[in-house]
Amino acid sequence: MPNPILSDKSLKQLEEREPGWAAPDGTIRPKVDDTVSPWEPPTPIVTTNTMTIGGTASATAVLFVLLLISAVVGWNATTAAPDGQIRFPAWSLIGVLIGFGCVFACYAKPHLAKFLAPVYALAQGVFLGAISKAYETQWNGIVVQAAGATVAVFGVMLFLYGTRIIKVTNRMRRIVIGATLGLMVFYLVSIVIQLFTHSVPFFDKPTGFGILFSVAVVALAAFNLALDFDIIERASKGGAPKQMEWVCALGLMVTIVWLYLEILRLLSKLQQR
């Protein structure tokens, strides 16, 4: 889904809450070094409290570790019956609801991201572990393939963005966001259809069109990563408040989780061919 967290609105909310957006007050304070001679002019020591790309990477790493820890819990809680049926723990779905709640809460209150992001990682990790175990039981080795593909796509998109082979323009933002919003609407409609009739064939069936659909969705998730990288870079260069690191880390995790799930779905379709 398009990242509601990594948006200019979130940046503006933090800017209004903390006047440290590239402004020398409170967040950038000159200090006088009193170790020098009183006859010499004092040398100002400037300390900053603004967002950095390195800080965002560190916050993302923390969230990733938390997600992996809780994923182990979800994995171990999911068992397979002798007949091969998966005993999917219903309580793991609570993690999805908590995750959505954290995302929208962070959108409304981005200054709480430092607390909401770890909760999201822990809650979503339980669900990812459970659903990964379900896929792994059906197709041995699929989880390792999906995880490897996710890391590969992330690395490729980071390289393409860093070398400016992919340039995020206003037109690209509109296209990617519009396409992702359209996909969200389709997901909601398909859920309603499944409640009353059968599933949408090309949504979860290994047909040729179904595989192409999954490939397109994976590509769309990958381009959302480029949008995430862009706003992280713009926020860091613009002197966003330090708290924005956790907002960006959470937003990046949302996109990575989505990418992993879509790759998992694509690989399962290919396995059924």
C-alpha positions as CSV (number, residue, x, y, z in Angstrom):
1,M,0.0,0.0,0.0
2,P,1.2,3.6,-0.5
3,N,3.0,4.6,2.6
4,P,0.8,6.9,4.7
5,I,3.6,7.3,7.1
6,L,6.3,8.6,4.8
7,S,4.5,11.6,3.5
8,D,5.0,15.4,3.4
9,K,2.1,15.6,5.9
10,S,4.1,13.7,8.5
11,L,7.1,15.9,7.9
12,K,5.0,19.0,8.3
13,Q,3.4,17.7,11.5
14,L,6.8,17.2,13.1
15,E,8.0,20.5,11.8
16,E,5.1,22.3,13.5
17,R,5.6,20.3,16.7
18,E,9.3,20.8,16.9
19,P,10.9,24.0,15.4
20,G,14.1,22.1,14.7
21,W,13.4,21.9,10.9
22,A,16.7,23.4,9.8
23,A,16.3,26.2,12.3
24,P,19.0,27.2,14.9
25,D,16.9,27.1,18.0
26,G,16.8,24.5,20.7
27,T,18.0,21.7,18.3
28,I,21.2,23.6,17.3
29,R,22.7,25.2,20.4
30,P,26.1,26.9,20.5
31,K,28.3,26.0,23.5
32,V,31.3,27.8,24.7
33,D,34.5,25.9,25.3
34,D,35.7,27.3,28.6
35,T,39.0,25.4,28.4
36,V,40.7,28.0,26.3
37,S,42.3,31.2,27.5
38,P,39.9,34.0,28.4
39,W,41.9,36.3,26.1
40,E,41.0,34.2,23.1
41,P,37.6,34.3,21.4
42,P,35.4,31.3,22.4
43,T,35.1,28.6,19.8
44,P,31.4,27.6,19.3
45,I,30.7,23.9,19.5
46,V,27.5,23.1,17.6
47,T,25.4,20.1,18.5
48,T,22.6,19.0,16.3
49,N,19.4,17.1,16.9
50,T,18.3,16.5,13.4
51,M,17.5,13.4,11.4
52,T,20.3,11.6,9.6
53,I,20.2,8.7,7.1
54,G,22.6,6.7,9.3
55,G,20.2,7.2,12.3
56,T,17.3,6.0,10.1
57,A,19.3,2.9,9.1
58,S,20.0,2.1,12.8
59,A,16.3,2.5,13.7
60,T,15.3,0.2,10.8
61,A,17.9,-2.4,11.9
62,V,16.4,-2.4,15.4
63,L,12.9,-2.9,14.0
64,F,14.1,-5.7,11.8
65,V,15.6,-7.5,14.8
66,L,12.4,-7.2,16.7
67,L,10.4,-8.4,13.8
68,L,12.6,-11.5,13.4
69,I,12.4,-12.3,17.1
70,S,8.6,-12.2,17.1
71,A,8.5,-14.1,13.8
72,V,10.2,-17.0,15.5
73,V,7.3,-17.0,18.0
74,G,4.7,-17.0,15.2
75,W,6.6,-19.7,13.4
76,N,6.8,-22.0,16.4
77,A,3.1,-21.4,17.3
78,T,2.0,-22.7,13.8
79,T,1.8,-26.5,13.5
80,A,0.8,-29.0,10.8
81,A,-1.6,-31.8,11.5
82,P,-0.8,-35.4,10.3
83,D,-3.1,-34.9,7.3
84,G,-1.0,-31.9,6.2
85,Q,-3.6,-29.3,7.2
86,I,-2.1,-26.1,8.7
87,R,-3.2,-25.2,12.2
88,F,-2.9,-21.5,11.7
89,P,-3.1,-19.7,15.1
90,A,-6.1,-17.3,14.9
91,W,-4.5,-15.0,17.5
92,S,-1.7,-14.2,15.1
93,L,-4.2,-12.3,13.0
94,I,-4.4,-9.8,15.9
95,G,-0.8,-8.9,14.9
96,V,-2.2,-7.6,11.6
97,L,-4.8,-5.5,13.3
98,I,-2.2,-4.1,15.8
99,G,0.1,-3.4,12.9
100,F,-2.5,-1.4,11.0
101,G,-3.4,0.4,14.1
102,C,0.2,1.5,14.6
103,V,0.6,2.6,11.0
104,F,-2.5,4.9,11.2
105,A,-1.7,6.1,14.7
106,C,1.8,7.1,13.5
107,Y,0.2,8.9,10.5
108,A,-1.9,10.9,12.9
109,K,0.7,11.3,15.6
110,P,4.2,11.0,14.0
111,H,5.9,12.2,17.2
112,L,4.9,8.8,18.8
113,A,6.7,6.8,16.1
114,K,9.6,5.8,18.5
115,F,7.0,3.9,20.6
116,L,4.7,2.7,17.8
117,A,7.4,1.4,15.5
118,P,8.6,-1.4,17.9
119,V,5.0,-2.4,18.6
120,Y,4.4,-2.7,14.9
121,A,7.5,-4.8,14.4
122,L,6.6,-7.2,17.2
123,A,3.0,-7.5,16.2
124,Q,3.6,-7.9,12.5
125,G,6.5,-10.3,13.1
126,V,4.2,-12.8,14.8
127,F,1.9,-12.8,11.8
128,L,4.7,-13.1,9.3
129,G,6.2,-16.0,11.2
130,A,2.9,-17.8,11.2
131,I,2.0,-17.3,7.5
132,S,5.6,-18.1,6.5
133,K,5.3,-21.5,8.3
134,A,2.1,-22.2,6.5
135,Y,3.7,-21.5,3.1
136,E,6.9,-23.5,4.1
137,T,4.8,-26.5,5.0
138,Q,3.2,-26.5,1.6
139,W,6.4,-25.7,-0.4
140,N,9.6,-26.6,1.2
141,G,12.3,-23.8,0.9
142,I,9.9,-21.1,-0.3
143,V,10.5,-18.9,2.7
144,V,14.2,-18.8,2.2
145,Q,13.6,-18.0,-1.5
146,A,11.2,-15.2,-0.6
147,A,13.5,-13.7,2.0
148,G,16.4,-13.8,-0.4
149,A,14.4,-12.2,-3.2
150,T,13.2,-9.5,-0.8
151,V,16.7,-8.6,0.2
152,A,17.8,-8.7,-3.5
153,V,15.0,-6.4,-4.6
154,F,15.8,-4.0,-1.7
155,G,19.5,-4.0,-2.7
156,V,18.8,-3.4,-6.4
157,M,16.3,-0.6,-5.7
158,L,18.8,1.1,-3.3
159,F,21.5,0.8,-5.9
160,L,19.3,2.2,-8.7
161,Y,18.2,5.0,-6.5
162,G,21.6,5.8,-5.1
163,T,23.2,5.9,-8.6
164,R,20.2,8.0,-9.9
165,I,19.4,5.4,-12.5
166,I,15.9,5.7,-11.1
167,K,15.0,9.3,-10.4
168,V,11.9,10.0,-8.3
169,T,10.1,12.8,-10.0
170,N,6.6,14.3,-9.2
171,R,5.2,12.4,-12.2
172,M,6.7,9.1,-10.9
173,R,5.2,9.8,-7.4
174,R,1.8,10.4,-8.9
175,I,1.9,7.2,-11.0
176,V,3.2,5.0,-8.2
177,I,0.8,6.4,-5.5
178,G,-2.1,6.2,-7.9
179,A,-1.4,2.7,-8.9
180,T,-1.0,1.6,-5.3
181,L,-4.2,3.2,-4.2
182,G,-5.9,1.4,-7.0
183,L,-4.4,-1.9,-5.8
184,M,-5.7,-1.2,-2.3
185,V,-9.2,-0.7,-3.6
186,F,-8.9,-4.0,-5.6
187,Y,-7.8,-5.8,-2.5
188,L,-10.8,-4.5,-0.5
189,V,-13.2,-5.4,-3.3
190,S,-11.7,-8.9,-3.6
191,I,-12.1,-9.5,0.2
192,V,-15.8,-8.6,-0.1
193,I,-16.2,-10.9,-3.0
194,Q,-14.6,-13.8,-1.1
195,L,-16.9,-13.3,1.8
196,F,-20.0,-13.9,-0.4
197,T,-18.8,-15.9,-3.4
198,H,-15.6,-17.6,-4.5
199,S,-12.1,-16.1,-4.6
200,V,-10.9,-13.9,-7.5
201,P,-9.2,-16.4,-9.9
202,F,-6.2,-14.3,-10.9
203,F,-5.7,-13.1,-7.4
204,D,-4.6,-16.4,-5.8
205,K,-4.7,-18.9,-8.6
206,P,-1.6,-20.0,-10.5
207,T,-2.9,-19.0,-13.9
208,G,-0.8,-17.1,-16.4
209,F,-2.6,-13.9,-15.8
210,G,-2.4,-14.5,-12.0
211,I,1.4,-14.8,-12.2
212,L,1.6,-11.6,-14.3
213,F,-0.6,-9.9,-11.8
214,S,1.7,-10.9,-8.9
215,V,4.8,-9.8,-10.8
216,A,3.2,-6.4,-11.4
217,V,2.4,-6.1,-7.7
218,V,5.9,-7.0,-6.7
219,A,7.2,-4.3,-9.1
220,L,4.9,-1.8,-7.6
221,A,6.1,-2.6,-4.1
222,A,9.7,-2.2,-5.3
223,F,8.9,1.3,-6.8
224,N,7.4,2.2,-3.5
225,L,10.8,1.6,-1.9
226,A,12.2,4.2,-4.3
227,L,9.6,6.7,-3.0
228,D,10.6,5.8,0.6
229,F,14.3,6.4,-0.2
230,D,13.5,9.7,-1.7
231,I,11.5,11.1,1.2
232,I,14.2,9.8,3.7
233,E,16.8,11.6,1.8
234,R,14.8,14.8,1.5
235,A,13.9,14.8,5.2
236,S,17.6,14.3,6.2
237,K,18.8,17.1,3.9
238,G,16.0,19.4,5.1
239,G,17.0,19.0,8.7
240,A,14.0,17.1,9.9
241,P,13.6,16.5,13.7
242,K,15.4,13.5,15.1
243,Q,12.1,11.8,15.7
244,M,11.6,11.5,12.0
245,E,14.2,8.7,11.9
246,W,11.6,6.4,13.6
247,V,8.8,7.6,11.3
248,C,11.0,6.7,8.3
249,A,12.1,3.4,9.7
250,L,8.5,2.4,10.4
251,G,7.4,3.4,6.9
252,L,10.3,1.5,5.3
253,M,9.4,-1.6,7.3
254,V,5.8,-1.4,6.1
255,T,7.0,-1.4,2.5
256,I,9.4,-4.3,3.1
257,V,6.8,-6.4,4.8
258,W,4.4,-5.8,1.9
259,L,7.1,-6.7,-0.6
260,Y,8.0,-10.0,1.2
261,L,4.3,-11.1,1.3
262,E,3.8,-10.4,-2.4
263,I,7.0,-12.3,-3.3
264,L,5.8,-15.2,-1.2
265,R,2.5,-15.2,-3.0
266,L,4.2,-15.0,-6.4
267,L,6.6,-17.9,-5.6
268,S,3.7,-20.0,-4.4
269,K,1.9,-19.5,-7.7
270,L,5.1,-20.5,-9.6
271,Q,5.4,-23.7,-7.4
272,Q,1.8,-24.7,-8.4
273,R,2.5,-24.5,-12.1
